[in-house]
Amino acid sequence: MKNRRLPDPLRPGLAWLALLALCVAGCGYQFAASGTNLPSNAHTIYVEKFANLTRITGVSDQFMRYLKDEIARHDRLKLVDNQRDADLTLSGAVIANEQIPGAFNSVLEPTIYAESLVVRAALTDNRTHKVIWSVNSLADTEQFPVVSQAVVTTTPTFLQQNLRANDLAQMTDIQVARTQELSARDQMMAGLAQHLYDAMSEGF
């Protein structure tokens, strides 16, 4: 059919991203009383196991590793393994983890996917037992190609990987999809952990 109209290849991805943006904007941050920064007398933090409200097994455990690494990287708070030894407790949940097609080729096969991770979190002062910061929805999204033709080899995202353009020619589409998915997930997890720490510590 010569005049067959193809669907907008970005529409599903844009719809999901728009939904995330509305959710984040609508839910917002809630702060307790006067302060939006970490208490000056807080030096230790316990990260409670995040609940996993998705159907993806292990996603909350995976995110927690990135989150703890991000907290440790800043040297502002010392991570402790026992809540009784902590000045602060960070708790939360992974509430969504979705992958959707973001672009298609001429025969309607997906060439790019977008993966999004959404969490909620709260920070409690263990001395007063009051929540001093919380967020209902915080998200990060990364796109990844699933065929070699869709890979842009000059982007910083690709150059961070242990791959070069010549390597792609030797890989099957399944291999391309898997390597790019893992790379995008790594960046998504790290990015969301950074966003959460910044929001928690700076109060925005």
Contact map, one row per residue, 1 for C-alpha under 8 A:
111100000000000000000000000000000000000000000000000000000000000000000000000000000000000000000000000000000000000000000000000000000000000000000000000000000000000000000000000000000000000000000000000000000000
111100000000000000000000000000000000000000000000000000000000000000000000000000000000000000000000000000000000000000000000000000000000000000000000000000000000000000000000000000000000000000000000000000000000
111110000000000000000000000000000000000000000000000000000000000000000000000000000000000000000000000000000000000000000000000000000000000000000000000000000000000000000000000000000000000000000000000000000000
111111000000000000000000000000000000000000000000000000000000000000000000000000000000000000000000000000000000000000000000000000000000000000000000000000000000000000000000000000000000000000000000000000000000
001111100000000000000000000000000000000000000000000000000000000000000000000000000000000000000000000000000000000000000000000000000000000000000000000000000000000000000000000000000000000000000000000000000000
000111110000000000000000000000000000000000000000000000000000000000000000000000000000000000000000000000000101000000000000000000000000000000000000000000000000000000000000000000000000000000000000000000000000
000011111010000000000000000000000000000000000000000000000000000000000000000000000000000000000000000000000000000000000000000000000000000000000000000000000000000000000000000000000000000000000000000000000000
000001111110000000000000000000000000000000000000000000000000000000000000000000000000000000000000000000000000000000000000000000000000000000000000000000000000000000000000000000000000000000000000000000000000
000000111111000000000000000000000000000000000000000000000000000000000000000000000000000000000000000001110000000000000000000000000000000000000000000000000000000000000000000000000000000000000000000000000000
000000011111110000000000000000000000000000000000000000000000000000000000000000000000000000000000000001100000000000000000000000000000000000000000000000000000000000000000000000000000000000000000000000000000
000000111111111000000000000000000000000000000000000000000000000000000000000000000000000000000000000001000000000000000000000000000000000000000000000000000000000000000000000000000000000000000000000000000000
000000001111111100000000000000000000000000000000000000000000000000000000000000000000000000000000000111000000000000000000000000000000000000000000000000000000000000000000000000000000000000000000000000000000
000000000111111110000000000000000000000000000000000000000000000000000000000000000000000000000000000111100000000011000000000000000000000000000000000000000000000000000000000000000000000000000000000000000000
000000000111111111000000000000000000000000000000000000000000000000000000000000000000000000000000000001000000000000000000000000000000000000000000000000000000000000000000000000000000000000000000000000000000
000000000011111111100000000000000000000000000000000000000000000000000000000000000000000000000000000000000000000000000000000000000000000000000000000000000000000000000000000000000000000000000000000000000000
000000000001111111110000000000000000000000000000000000000000000000000000000000000000000000000000000000000000000000000000000000000000000000000000000000000000000000000000000000000000000000000000000000000000
000000000000111111111000000000000000000000000000000000000000000000000000000000000000000000000000000000000000000000000000000000000000000000001000000000000000000000000000000000000000000000000000000000000000
000000000000011111111100000000000000000000000000000000000000000000000000000000000000000000000000000000000000000000000000000000000000000000000000000000000000000000000000000000000000000000000000000000000000
000000000000001111111110000000000000000000000000000000000000000000000000000000000000000000000000000000000000000000000000000000000000000000000000000000000000000000000000000000000000000000000000000000000000
000000000000000111111111000000000000000000000000000000000000000000000000000000000000000000000000000000000000000000000000000000000000000000100000000000000000000000000000000000000000000000000000000000000000
000000000000000011111111100000000000000000000000000000000000000000000000000000000000000000000000000000000000000000000000000000000000000000000000000000000000000000000000000000000000000000000000000000000000
000000000000000001111111110000000000000000000000000000000000000000000000000000000000000000000000000000000000000000000000000000000000000000000000000000000000000000000000000000000000000000000000000000000000
000000000000000000111111111000000000000000000000000000000000000000000000000000000000000000000000000000000000000000000000000000000000000010000000000000000000000000000000000000000000000000000000000000000000
000000000000000000011111111100000000000000000000000000000000000000000000000000000000000000000000000000000000000000000000000000000000000111100000000000000000000000000000000000000000000000000000000000000000
000000000000000000001111111100000000000000000000000000000000000000000000000000000000000000000000000000000000000000000000000000000000000000000000000000000000000000000000000000000000000000000000000000000000
000000000000000000000111111100000000000000000000000000000000000000000000000000000000000000000000000000000000000000000000000000000000000000000000000000000000000000000000000000000000000000000000000000000000
000000000000000000000011111110000000000000000000000000000000000000000000000000000000000000000000000000000000000000000000000000000000001110000000000000000000000000000000000000000000000000000000000000000000
000000000000000000000001111111000000000000000000000000000000000000000000000000000000000000000000000000000000000000000000000000000000001110000000000000000000000000000000000000000000000000000000000000000000
000000000000000000000000001111100000000000000000000000000000000000000000000000000000000000000000000000000000000000000000000000000000111100000000000000000000000000000000000000000000000000000000000000000001
000000000000000000000000000111110000000000000000000000000000000000000000000000000000000000000000000000000000000000000000000000000000111000000000000000000000000000000000000000000000000000000000000000000000
000000000000000000000000000011111111000000000000000000000000000000000000000000000000000000000000000000000000000000000000000000000001110000000000000000000000000000000000000000000000000000000000000000000010
000000000000000000000000000001111111000000000000000000000000000000000000000000000000000000000000000000000000000000000000000000000011100000000000000000000000000000000000000000000000000000000000000000000000
000000000000000000000000000000111110000000000000000000000000000000000000000000000000000000000000000000000000000000000000000000000001000000000000000000000000000000000000000000000000000000000000000000000000
000000000000000000000000000000111111000000000000000000000000000000000000000000000000000000000000000000000000000000000000000000000000000000000000000000000000000000000000000000000000000000000000000000000000
000000000000000000000000000000111111111000000000000000000000000000000000000000000000000000000000000000000000000000000000000000000001000000000000000000000000000000000000000000000000000000000000000000000000
000000000000000000000000000000110111110000000000000000000000000000000000000000000000000000000000000000000000000000000000000000000001100000000000000000000000000000000000000000000000000000000000000000001111
000000000000000000000000000000000011111000000000000000000000000000000000000000000000000000000000000000000000000000000000000000000000000000000000000000000000000000000000000000000000000000000000000000011110
000000000000000000000000000000000011111101000000000000000000000000000000000000000000000000000000000000000000000000000000000000000000000000000000000000000000000000000000000000000000000000000000000000011100
000000000000000000000000000000000010111111000000000000000000000000000000000000000000000000000000000000000000000000000000000000000000000000000000000000000000000000000000000000000000000000000000000000000000
000000000000000000000000000000000000011111100000000000000000000000000000000000000000000000000000000000000000000000000000000000000000000000000000000000000000000000000000000000000000000000000000000000000000
000000000000000000000000000000000000001111100000000000000000000000000000000000000000000000000000000000000000000000000000000000000000000000000000000000000000000000000000000000000000000000000000000000000000
000000000000000000000000000000000000011111110000000000000000000000000000000010000000001100000000000000000000000000000000000000000000000000000000000000000000000000000000000000000000000000000000000000000000
000000000000000000000000000000000000000111111000000000000000000000000000000111000000011000000000000000000000000000000000000000000000000000000000000000000000000000000000000000000000000000000000000000000000
000000000000000000000000000000000000000001111100000000000000000000000000000011110000111100000000000000000000000000000000000000000000000000000000000000000000000000000000000000000000000000000000000000000000
000000000000000000000000000000000000000000111110000000000000000000000000000011110010011111000000000000000000000000000000000000000000000000000000000000000000000000000000000000000000000000000000000000000000
000000000000000000000000000000000000000000011111000000000000000000000000000000111110011111000000000000000000000000000000000000000000000000000000000000000000000000000000000000000000000000000000000000000000
000000000000000000000000000000000000000000001111100000000000000000010000000000100000000011100000000000000000000000000000000000000000000000000000000000000000000000000000000000000000000000000000000000000000
000000000000000000000000000000000000000000000111110000000000000000000000000000000000000011110000000000000000000000000000000000000000000000000000000000000000000000000000000000000000000000000000000000000000
000000000000000000000000000000000000000000000011111000000001100100000000000000000000000000110000000000000000000000000000000000000000000000000000000000000000000000000000000000000000000000000000000000000000
000000000000000000000000000000000000000000000001111100000001100100000000000000000000000000111100000000000000000000000000000000000000000000000000000000000000000000000000000000000000000000000000000000000000
000000000000000000000000000000000000000000000000111110000001000000000000000000000000000000011100000000000000000000000000000000000000000000000000000000000000000000000000000000000000000000000000000000000000
000000000000000000000000000000000000000000000000011111101111000000000000000000000000000000001110000000000000000000000000000000000000000000000000000000000000000000000000000000000000000000000000000000000000
000000000000000000000000000000000000000000000000001111100000000000000000000000000000000000001111000000000000000000000000000000000000000000000000000000000000000000000000000000000000000000000000000000000000
000000000000000000000000000000000000000000000000000111111000000000000000000000000000000000000111100000000000000000000000000000000000000000000000000000000000000000000000000000000000000000000000000000000000
000000000000000000000000000000000000000000000000000111111000000000000000000000000000000000000000000000000000000000000000000000000000000000000000000000000000000000000000000000000000000000000000000000000000
000000000000000000000000000000000000000000000000000001111110000000000000000000000000000000000000100000000000000000000000000000000000000000000000000000000000000000000000000000000000000000000000000000000000
000000000000000000000000000000000000000000000000000101111110000000000000000000000000000000000000000000000000000000000000000000000000000000000000000000000000000000000000000000000000000000000000000000000000
000000000000000000000000000000000000000000000000000100011111110000000000000000000000000000000000000000000000000000000000000000000000000000000000000000000000000000000000000000000000000000000000000000000000
000000000000000000000000000000000000000000000000000100011111111000000000000000000000000000000100000000000000000000000000000000000000000000000000000000000000000000000000000000000000000000000000000000000000
000000000000000000000000000000000000000000000000111100000111111100000000000000000000000000001100000000000000000000000000000000000000000000000000000000000000000000000000000000000000000000000000000000000000
000000000000000000000000000000000000000000000000110000000111111110000000000000000000000000000000000000000000000000000000000000000000000000000000000000000000000000000000000000000000000000000000000000000000
000000000000000000000000000000000000000000000000000000000111111111000000000000000000000000000000000000000000000000000000000000000000000000000000000000000000000000000000000000000000000000000000000000000000
000000000000000000000000000000000000000000000000000000000011111111100000000000000000000000000000000000000000000000000000000000000000000000000000000000000000000000000000000000000000000000001000100000000000
000000000000000000000000000000000000000000000000110000000001111111110000000000000000000000000000000000000000000000000000000000000000000000000000000000000000000000000000000000000000000000000000000000000000
000000000000000000000000000000000000000000000000000000000000111111111000000000000000000000000000000000000000000000000000000000000000000000000000000000000000000000000000000000000000000000000000000000000000
000000000000000000000000000000000000000000000000000000000000011111111100000000000000000000000000000000000000000000000000000000000000000000000000000000000000000000000000000000000000000000001100100000000000
000000000000000000000000000000000000000000000000000000000000001111111110000000000000000000000000000000000000000000000000000000000000000000000000000000000000000000000000000000000000000000000100110010000000
000000000000000000000000000000000000000000000010000000000000000111111111000000100000000000000000000000000000000000000000000000000000000000000000000000000000000000000000000000000000000000000000000000000000
000000000000000000000000000000000000000000000000000000000000000011111111100000000000000000000000000000000000000000000000000000000000000000000000000000000000000000000000000000000000000000000000000000000000
000000000000000000000000000000000000000000000000000000000000000001111111110000000000000000000000000000000000000000000000000000000000000000000000000000000000000000000000000000000000000000000100110010000000
000000000000000000000000000000000000000000000000000000000000000000111111111110100000000000000000000000000000000000000000000000000000000000000000000000000000000000000000000000000000000000000000000010000000
000000000000000000000000000000000000000000000000000000000000000000011111111111100000000000000000000000000000000000000000000000000000000000000000000000000000000000000000000000000000000000000000000000000000
000000000000000000000000000000000000000000000000000000000000000000001111111000000000000000000000000000000000000000000000000000000000000000000000000000000000000000000000000000000000000000000000000000000000
000000000000000000000000000000000000000000000000000000000000000000000111111110000000000000000000000000000000000000000000000000000000000000000000000000000000000000000000000000000000000000000000000000000000
000000000000000000000000000000000000000000000000000000000000000000000011111111000000000000000000000000000000000000000000000000000000000000000000000000000000000000000000000000000000000000000000000000000000
000000000000000000000000000000000000000000100000000000000000000000000011011111000000000000000000000000000000000000000000000000000000000000000000000000000000000000000000000000000000000000000000000000000000
000000000000000000000000000000000000000001111000000000000000000000000011011111100000000000000000000000000000000000000000000000000000000000000000000000000000000000000000000000000000000000000000000000000000
000000000000000000000000000000000000000000111000000000000000000000000001001111110000000000000000000000000000000000000000000000000000000000000000000000000000000000000000000000000000000000000000000000000000
000000000000000000000000000000000000000000011110000000000000000000010011000011111000000000000000000000000000000000000000000000000000000000000000000000000000000000000000000000000000000000000000000000000000
000000000000000000000000000000000000000000011100000000000000000000000000000001111110110000000000000000000000000000000000000000000000000000000000000000000000000000000000000000000000000000000000000000000000
000000000000000000000000000000000000000000000100000000000000000000000000000000111110100000000000000000000000000000000000000000000000000000000000000000000000000000000000000000000000000000000000000000000000
000000000000000000000000000000000000000000000100000000000000000000000000000000011111110000000000000000000000000000000000000000000000000000000000000000000000000000000000000000000000000000000000000000000000
000000000000000000000000000000000000000000001100000000000000000000000000000000011111110010000000000000000000000000000000000000000000000000000000000000000000000000000000000000000000000000000000000000000000
000000000000000000000000000000000000000000000000000000000000000000000000000000000111110000000000000000000000000000000000000000000000000000000000000000000000000000000000000000000000000000000000000000000000
000000000000000000000000000000000000000000010000000000000000000000000000000000011111111000000000000000000000000000000000000000000000000000000000000000000000000000000000000000000000000000000000000000000000
000000000000000000000000000000000000000000111100000000000000000000000000000000010111111110000000000000000000000000000000000001000000000000000000000000000000000000000000000000000000000000000000000000000000
000000000000000000000000000000000000000001111100000000000000000000000000000000000000111110000000000000000000000000000000000011100000000000000000000000000000000000000000000000000000000000000000000000000000
000000000000000000000000000000000000000001011100000000000000000000000000000000000000011111000000000000000000000000000000001111000000000000000000000000000000000000000000000000000000000000000000000000000000
000000000000000000000000000000000000000000001111000000000000000000000000000000000010011111100000000000000000000000000000001111000000000000000000000000000000000000000000000000000000000000000000000000000000
000000000000000000000000000000000000000000001111000000000000000000000000000000000000000111110000000000000000000000000000111100000000000000000000000000000000000000000000000000000000000000000000000000000000
000000000000000000000000000000000000000000000011110000000000000000000000000000000000000011111000000000000000000000000000111000000000000000000000000000000000000000000000000000000000000000000000000000000000
000000000000000000000000000000000000000000000001111000000000000000000000000000000000000001111100000000000000000000000011110000000000000000000000000000000000000000000000000000000000000000000000000000000000
000000000000000000000000000000000000000000000000011110000001000000000000000000000000000000111110000000000000000000000011100000000000000000000000000000000000000000000000000000000000000000000000000000000000
000000000000000000000000000000000000000000000000011111000011000000000000000000000000000000011111100000000000000000001111000000000000000000000000000000000000000000000000000000000000000000000000000000000000
000000000000000000000000000000000000000000000000000111000000000000000000000000000000000000001111100000000000000000001111000000000000000000000000000000000000000000000000000000000000000000000000000000000000
000000000000000000000000000000000000000000000000000011000000000000000000000000000000000000000111110000000000000000011110000000000000000000000000000000000000000000000000000000000000000000000000000000000000
000000000000000000000000000000000000000000000000000001010000000000000000000000000000000000000111111000000000000000111100000000000000000000000000000000000000000000000000000000000000000000000000000000000000
000000000000000000000000000000000000000000000000000000000000000000000000000000000000000000000001111100000000000000111000000000000000000000000000000000000000000000000000000000000000000000000000000000000000
000000000000000000000000000000000000000000000000000000000000000000000000000000000000000000000000111110000000000011110000000000000000000000000000000000000000000000000000000000000000000000000000000000000000
000000000001100000000000000000000000000000000000000000000000000000000000000000000000000000000000011111000000000011100000000000000000000000000000000000000000000000000000000000000000000000000000000000000000
000000000001100000000000000000000000000000000000000000000000000000000000000000000000000000000000001111110000011111000000000000000000000000000000000000000000000000000000000000000000000000000000000000000000
000000001111110000000000000000000000000000000000000000000000000000000000000000000000000000000000000111110000011111000000000000000000000000000010000000000000000000000000000000000000000000000000000000000000
000000001100100000000000000000000000000000000000000000000000000000000000000000000000000000000000000011111000011110000000000000000000000000000000000000000000000000000000000000000000000000000000000000000000
000000001000000000000000000000000000000000000000000000000000000000000000000000000000000000000000000011111111111100000000000000000000000000000000000000000000000000000000000000000000000000000000000000000000
000000000000000000000000000000000000000000000000000000000000000000000000000000000000000000000000000000111111111000000000000000000000000000000000000000000000000000000000000000000000000000000000000000000000
000001000000000000000000000000000000000000000000000000000000000000000000000000000000000000000000000000011111100000000000000000000000000000000000000000000000000000000000000000000000000000000000000000000000
000000000000000000000000000000000000000000000000000000000000000000000000000000000000000000000000000000011111100000000000000000000000000000000000000000000000000000000000000000000000000000000000000000000000
000001000000000000000000000000000000000000000000000000000000000000000000000000000000000000000000000000011111110000000000000000000000000000000000000000000000000000000000000000000000000000000000000000000000
000000000000000000000000000000000000000000000000000000000000000000000000000000000000000000000000000000011111111000000000000000000000000000000000000000000000000000000000000000000000000000000000000000000000
000000000000000000000000000000000000000000000000000000000000000000000000000000000000000000000000000011111001111110000000000000000000000000000000010000000000000000000000000000000000000000000000000000000000
000000000000000000000000000000000000000000000000000000000000000000000000000000000000000000000000000011111000111110000000000000000000000000000000111001000000000000000000000000000000000000000000000000000000
000000000000000000000000000000000000000000000000000000000000000000000000000000000000000000000000000011110000011111000000000000000000000000000011111001000000000000000000000000000000000000000000000000000000
000000000000100000000000000000000000000000000000000000000000000000000000000000000000000000000000001111100000011111100000000000000000000000000011110000000000000000000000000000000000000000000000000000000000
000000000000100000000000000000000000000000000000000000000000000000000000000000000000000000000000001111000000000111110000000000000000000000001111000000000000000000000000000000000000000000000000000000000000
000000000000000000000000000000000000000000000000000000000000000000000000000000000000000000000000111100000000000011111000000000000000000000001110000000000000000000000000000000000000000110000000000000000000
000000000000000000000000000000000000000000000000000000000000000000000000000000000000000000000001111000000000000001111100000000000000000000111100000000000000000000000000000000000000000000010000000000000000
000000000000000000000000000000000000000000000000000000000000000000000000000000000000000000000111110000000000000000111110000000000000000000111000000000000000000000000000000000000000000000011001000000000000
000000000000000000000000000000000000000000000000000000000000000000000000000000000000000000000111100000000000000000011111000000000000000011110000000000000000000000000000000000000000000000000000000000000000
000000000000000000000000000000000000000000000000000000000000000000000000000000000000000000011111000000000000000000001111100000000000000111100000000000000000000000000000000000000000000000000000000000000000
000000000000000000000000000000000000000000000000000000000000000000000000000000000000000000011110000000000000000000000111110000000000011111000000000000000000000000000000000000000000000000000000000000000000
000000000000000000000000000000000000000000000000000000000000000000000000000000000000000001111000000000000000000000000011111000000000011110000000000000000000000000000000000000000000000000000000000000000000
000000000000000000000000000000000000000000000000000000000000000000000000000000000000000001110000000000000000000000000001111100000011111000000000000000000000000000000000000000000000000000000000000000000000
000000000000000000000000000000000000000000000000000000000000000000000000000000000000000111100000000000000000000000000000111110000011110000000000000000000000000000000000000000000000000000000000000000010000
000000000000000000000000000000000000000000000000000000000000000000000000000000000000000111000000000000000000000000000000011111001111100000000000000000000000000000000000000000000000000000000000000000000000
000000000000000000000000000000000000000000000000000000000000000000000000000000000000001110000000000000000000000000000000001111111111000000000000000000000000000000000000000000000000000000000000000000000000
000000000000000000000000000000000000000000000000000000000000000000000000000000000000011110000000000000000000000000000000000111111100000000000000000000000000000000000000000000000000000000000000000000000000
000000000000000000000000000000000000000000000000000000000000000000000000000000000000001000000000000000000000000000000000000011111000000000000000000000000000000000000000000000000000000000000000000000000000
000000000000000000000000000000000000000000000000000000000000000000000000000000000000000000000000000000000000000000000000000011111100000000000000000000000000000000000000000000000000000000000000000000000000
000000000000000000000000000000000000000000000000000000000000000000000000000000000000000000000000000000000000000000000000000111111110000000000000000000000000000000000000000000000000000000000000000000000000
000000000000000000000000000000000000000000000000000000000000000000000000000000000000000000000000000000000000000000000000000111011111000000000000000000000000000000000000000000000000000000000000000000000000
000000000000000000000000000000010000000000000000000000000000000000000000000000000000000000000000000000000000000000000000011110001111110000000000000000000000000000000000000000000000000000000000000000000000
000000000000000000000000000000111011000000000000000000000000000000000000000000000000000000000000000000000000000000000000011110000111110000000000000000000000000000000000000000000000000000000000000000000000
000000000000000000000000000011110001000000000000000000000000000000000000000000000000000000000000000000000000000000000000011100000011111000000000000000000000000000000000000000000000000000000000000000010010
000000000000000000000000000011100000000000000000000000000000000000000000000000000000000000000000000000000000000000000001111000000011111100000000000000000000000000000000000000000000000000000000000000010000
000000000000000000000000001111000000000000000000000000000000000000000000000000000000000000000000000000000000000000000001110000000000111111000000000000000000000000000000000000000000000000000000000000000000
000000000000000000000001001110000000000000000000000000000000000000000000000000000000000000000000000000000000000000000011100000000000011111000000000000000000000000000000000000000000000000000000000000000000
000000000000000000000011001100000000000000000000000000000000000000000000000000000000000000000000000000000000000000000111100000000000001111100000000000000000000000000000000000000000000000000000000000000000
000000000000000000000001000000000000000000000000000000000000000000000000000000000000000000000000000000000000000000000111000000000000001111110000000000000000000000000000000000000000000000000001001100000000
000000000000000000010001000000000000000000000000000000000000000000000000000000000000000000000000000000000000000000011110000000000000000011111000000000000000000000000000000000000000000000000001000000000000
000000000000000000000000000000000000000000000000000000000000000000000000000000000000000000000000000000000000000000011100000000000000000001111100000000000000000000000000000000000000000000011011000000000000
000000000000000010000000000000000000000000000000000000000000000000000000000000000000000000000000000000000000000001111000000000000000000000111110000000000000000000000000000000000000000000010000000000000000
000000000000000000000000000000000000000000000000000000000000000000000000000000000000000000000000000000000000000001110000000000000000000000011111000000000000000000000000000000000000000110110000000000000000
000000000000000000000000000000000000000000000000000000000000000000000000000000000000000000000000000001000000000111100000000000000000000000001111100000000000000000000000000000000000000100000000000000000000
000000000000000000000000000000000000000000000000000000000000000000000000000000000000000000000000000000000000000111000000000000000000000000000111110000000000000000000000000000001001100100000000000000000000
000000000000000000000000000000000000000000000000000000000000000000000000000000000000000000000000000000000000001110000000000000000000000000000011111101100000000000000000000000011001100000000000000000000000
000000000000000000000000000000000000000000000000000000000000000000000000000000000000000000000000000000000000011110000000000000000000000000000001111101000000000000000000000011011101100000000000000000000000
000000000000000000000000000000000000000000000000000000000000000000000000000000000000000000000000000000000000001100000000000000000000000000000000111111100000000000000000000011011000000000000000000000000000
000000000000000000000000000000000000000000000000000000000000000000000000000000000000000000000000000000000000000000000000000000000000000000000000111111100000000000000001100010010000000000000000000000000000
000000000000000000000000000000000000000000000000000000000000000000000000000000000000000000000000000000000000000000000000000000000000000000000000001111100000000000000000000000000000000000000000000000000000
000000000000000000000000000000000000000000000000000000000000000000000000000000000000000000000000000000000000001100000000000000000000000000000000111111110000000000000000000000000000000000000000000000000000
000000000000000000000000000000000000000000000000000000000000000000000000000000000000000000000000000000000000000000000000000000000000000000000000101111111000000000000000000000000000000000000000000000000000
000000000000000000000000000000000000000000000000000000000000000000000000000000000000000000000000000000000000000000000000000000000000000000000000000001111110010000000000000000000000000000000000000000000000
000000000000000000000000000000000000000000000000000000000000000000000000000000000000000000000000000000000000000000000000000000000000000000000000000000111110011000011000000000000000000000000000000000000000
000000000000000000000000000000000000000000000000000000000000000000000000000000000000000000000000000000000000000000000000000000000000000000000000000000011111011000000000000000000000000000000000000000000000
000000000000000000000000000000000000000000000000000000000000000000000000000000000000000000000000000000000000000000000000000000000000000000000000000000011111111000000000000000000000000000000000000000000000
000000000000000000000000000000000000000000000000000000000000000000000000000000000000000000000000000000000000000000000000000000000000000000000000000000000111111100000000000000000000000000000000000000000000
000000000000000000000000000000000000000000000000000000000000000000000000000000000000000000000000000000000000000000000000000000000000000000000000000000000011111110000000000000000000000000000000000000000000
000000000000000000000000000000000000000000000000000000000000000000000000000000000000000000000000000000000000000000000000000000000000000000000000000000011111111110100000000000000000000000000000000000000000
000000000000000000000000000000000000000000000000000000000000000000000000000000000000000000000000000000000000000000000000000000000000000000000000000000001111111111110000000000000000000000000000000000000000
000000000000000000000000000000000000000000000000000000000000000000000000000000000000000000000000000000000000000000000000000000000000000000000000000000000001111111000000000000000000000000000000000000000000
000000000000000000000000000000000000000000000000000000000000000000000000000000000000000000000000000000000000000000000000000000000000000000000000000000000000111111100000000000000000001000000000000000000000
000000000000000000000000000000000000000000000000000000000000000000000000000000000000000000000000000000000000000000000000000000000000000000000000000000000000001111110000000000000000000000000000000000000000
000000000000000000000000000000000000000000000000000000000000000000000000000000000000000000000000000000000000000000000000000000000000000000000000000000000000011011111011000000000000000000000000000000000000
000000000000000000000000000000000000000000000000000000000000000000000000000000000000000000000000000000000000000000000000000000000000000000000000000000001000001001111111000000000000000000000000000000000000
000000000000000000000000000000000000000000000000000000000000000000000000000000000000000000000000000000000000000000000000000000000000000000000000000000001000000000111111100000000000000000000000000000000000
000000000000000000000000000000000000000000000000000000000000000000000000000000000000000000000000000000000000000000000000000000000000000000000000000000000000000000011111110000000000000000000000000000000000
000000000000000000000000000000000000000000000000000000000000000000000000000000000000000000000000000000000000000000000000000000000000000000000000000000000000000000111111111000000000000000000000000000000000
000000000000000000000000000000000000000000000000000000000000000000000000000000000000000000000000000000000000000000000000000000000000000000000000000100000000000000111111111000010000000000000000000000000000
000000000000000000000000000000000000000000000000000000000000000000000000000000000000000000000000000000000000000000000000000000000000000000000000000100000000000000001111111000000000000000000000000000000000
000000000000000000000000000000000000000000000000000000000000000000000000000000000000000000000000000000000000000000000000000000000000000000000000000000000000000000000111111100000000000000000000000000000000
000000000000000000000000000000000000000000000000000000000000000000000000000000000000000000000000000000000000000000000000000000000000000000000000000000000000000000000011111111110000000000000000000000000000
000000000000000000000000000000000000000000000000000000000000000000000000000000000000000000000000000000000000000000000000000000000000000000000000000000000000000000000000011111110000000000000000000000000000
000000000000000000000000000000000000000000000000000000000000000000000000000000000000000000000000000000000000000000000000000000000000000000000000011100000000000000000000001111111000000000000000000000000000
000000000000000000000000000000000000000000000000000000000000000000000000000000000000000000000000000000000000000000000000000000000000000000000000011000000000000000000000001111111100000000000000000000000000
000000000000000000000000000000000000000000000000000000000000000000000000000000000000000000000000000000000000000000000000000000000000000000000000000000000000000000000000001111111110000000000000000000000000
000000000000000000000000000000000000000000000000000000000000000000000000000000000000000000000000000000000000000000000000000000000000000000000000111100000000000000000001001111111111000000000000000000000000
000000000000000000000000000000000000000000000000000000000000000000000000000000000000000000000000000000000000000000000000000000000000000000000001111000000000000000000000000011111111100000000000000000000000
000000000000000000000000000000000000000000000000000000000000000000000000000000000000000000000000000000000000000000000000000000000000000000000000010000000000000000000000000001111111110000000000000000000000
000000000000000000000000000000000000000000000000000000000000000000000000000000000000000000000000000000000000000000000000000000000000000000000000000000000000000000000000000000111111111000000000000000000000
000000000000000000000000000000000000000000000000000000000000000000000000000000000000000000000000000000000000000000000000000000000000000000000001110000000000000000000000000000011111111100000000000000000000
000000000000000000000000000000000000000000000000000000000000000000000000000000000000000000000000000000000000000000000000000000000000000000000001110000000000000000000000000000001111111110000000000000000000
000000000000000000000000000000000000000000000000000000000000000000000000000000000000000000000000000000000000000000000000000000000000000000000000000000000000000000000000000000000111111111000000000000000000
000000000000000000000000000000000000000000000000000000000000000000000000000000000000000000000000000000000000000000000000000000000000000000000000000000000000000010000000000000000011111111100000000000000000
000000000000000000000000000000000000000000000000000000000000000000000000000000000000000000000000000000000000000000100000000000000000000000000111000000000000000000000000000000000001111111110000000000000000
000000000000000000000000000000000000000000000000000000000000000000000000000000000000000000000000000000000000000000100000000000000000000000000100000000000000000000000000000000000000111111111000000000000000
000000000000000000000000000000000000000000000000000000000000000000000000000000000000000000000000000000000000000000000000000000000000000000000000000000000000000000000000000000000000011111111100000000000000
000000000000000000000000000000000000000000000000000000000000000000000000000000000000000000000000000000000000000000000000000000000000000000000100000000000000000000000000000000000000001111111110000000000000
000000000000000000000000000000000000000000000000000000000000000000000000000000000000000000000000000000000000000000011000000000000000000000011100000000000000000000000000000000000000000111111111000000000000
000000000000000000000000000000000000000000000000000000000000001001000000000000000000000000000000000000000000000000001000000000000000000000010000000000000000000000000000000000000000000011111111100000000000
000000000000000000000000000000000000000000000000000000000000000001100100000000000000000000000000000000000000000000000000000000000000000000000000000000000000000000000000000000000000000001111111110000000000
000000000000000000000000000000000000000000000000000000000000000000000000000000000000000000000000000000000000000000000000000000000000000000010000000000000000000000000000000000000000000000111111111000000000
000000000000000000000000000000000000000000000000000000000000000000000000000000000000000000000000000000000000000000001000000000000000000001110000000000000000000000000000000000000000000000011111111100000000
000000000000000000000000000000000000000000000000000000000000001001100100000000000000000000000000000000000000000000000000000000000000000000000000000000000000000000000000000000000000000000001111111110000000
000000000000000000000000000000000000000000000000000000000000000000100100000000000000000000000000000000000000000000000000000000000000000000000000000000000000000000000000000000000000000000000111111111000000
000000000000000000000000000000000000000000000000000000000000000000000000000000000000000000000000000000000000000000000000000000000000000001000000000000000000000000000000000000000000000000000011111111100000
000000000000000000000000000000000000000000000000000000000000000000000000000000000000000000000000000000000000000000000000000000000000000001000000000000000000000000000000000000000000000000000001111111110000
000000000000000000000000000000000000000000000000000000000000000000100110000000000000000000000000000000000000000000000000000000000000000000000000000000000000000000000000000000000000000000000000111111111000
000000000000000000000000000000000000000000000000000000000000000000000000000000000000000000000000000000000000000000000000000000000000000000000000000000000000000000000000000000000000000000000000011111111111
000000000000000000000000000000000000000000000000000000000000000000000000000000000000000000000000000000000000000000000000000000000000000000000000000000000000000000000000000000000000000000000000001111111111
000000000000000000000000000000000000110000000000000000000000000000000000000000000000000000000000000000000000000000000000001000000000110000000000000000000000000000000000000000000000000000000000000111111111
000000000000000000000000000000000001110000000000000000000000000000000000000000000000000000000000000000000000000000000000000000000000000000000000000000000000000000000000000000000000000000000000000011111110
000000000000000000000000000000000001110000000000000000000000000000000000000000000000000000000000000000000000000000000000000000000000000000000000000000000000000000000000000000000000000000000000000001111111
000000000000000000000000000000100001100000000000000000000000000000000000000000000000000000000000000000000000000000000000000000000000100000000000000000000000000000000000000000000000000000000000000001111111
000000000000000000000000000010000001000000000000000000000000000000000000000000000000000000000000000000000000000000000000000000000000000000000000000000000000000000000000000000000000000000000000000001110111
